[in-house]
């Protein structure tokens, strides 16, 4: 199930090209949660997106990529306050980030 969270409902995802008929509920929920986290968290190459921008991007991908029902559940949970976006941790010092992003740095370390 976790291996399918990069799949899309239209079959254009990674890594097996599964479509809606082959994706279970758990994979659909994980896909929505993964994208929500990816867009709402600070990354070394960009700041976290504001909630409305994140939801707009995800909304644009519902139906073809994301399960509309799972996205609706996320949006409703955020609106009701039963789910919250965790504030990003403080950013590492720039010196550390520069070293982390250094070309040739071994992956996974």
N, C-alpha and C positions, 0 to 999 in steps of 0.2 A: 504494500500500500504506500509506504513512504517513497518508494522508488518512482511512483507515478505522479508525484506532486508537480512535476514540470511538464506534464502532458496537458494538452488543450482539448476542449470539447470538439473542435473541428478536426482533430487528428494531426495538427501541425506542431505538436510539442516535442519535447525531448524526453526520453531517449528511444522509446519504442514506437512512437507515432500512434498511440492509442486514441480512439475517439470516444465520444460521449457514451456510446453503448458498452464500452469496455472499461469505463472508469466508475469505480464504486464511490459511495458517499464519503468515505474517509479520505480518499485521494482528492476529491473535490473540495472538502473542507480544508485539507492541508494546503492545497494550492492557493486558496483565498488567504489563509493565515500567513503563508510564506510571502506572498506579494505584499500584503499589508505590512508585515514586519520590514521587508526590504525597502519599501518606499518611505516608511515613517521613521526609520532609524538613520542616524548619522553614518555616513560611509567615509572612508579616507578621501574619496574623490568628490564628495558633495555633502551638503547639510541635509538633515532630515526634511522631508516635505511636510508642509502644513496639512492638517487633516483633510480639508476640503479639496486640495489639489490631489492628494493621494486617492481619495474616494472618486474624484472625477476621472482619473486615469483608469482606475479599476472598473468603474461603471462603463467606460468606453470599451472594455474588453469582455463584458458579460455577454453571454450567448455564444460567442465564437470561441473564447478562450476560457472564461471563468463561468462556473455554474451560477445562473441568476439567483436561485434560491439560497445558495450559500452566501453569495455577496449580500443579498437582502438581509439575511440573518446577521451578518457582521454589521451592516449599516444600522439595523434596528438596535442591536446590542450596544453600539456606540452611542446612539441617540438616547437610549433609555438609561445609560450609565451602568449596565450590567457587564460591559467590557470597557476597558480603557486602554489607551495607548500609553505604554510605559515611556516616561521621559527618557531621552537618550542620556547616557552617562556623560560626564564631562569629557571634553575632547582631550586626547593626549597632547603633550607639548609638541610644538611644531618640529623640534629637533628629532624627536622620536618618530613622528610621522614621516619625515623626510628619509630617515634611515629605513623605515619600513617599506617605503615605496621605491627604494633604490633599485635601478635596473640590475638584473642579474641575481637578485636575492632568491635563494632557493624557495620553492613553493612549500607551503605547509609549515613554515617556521616563523 
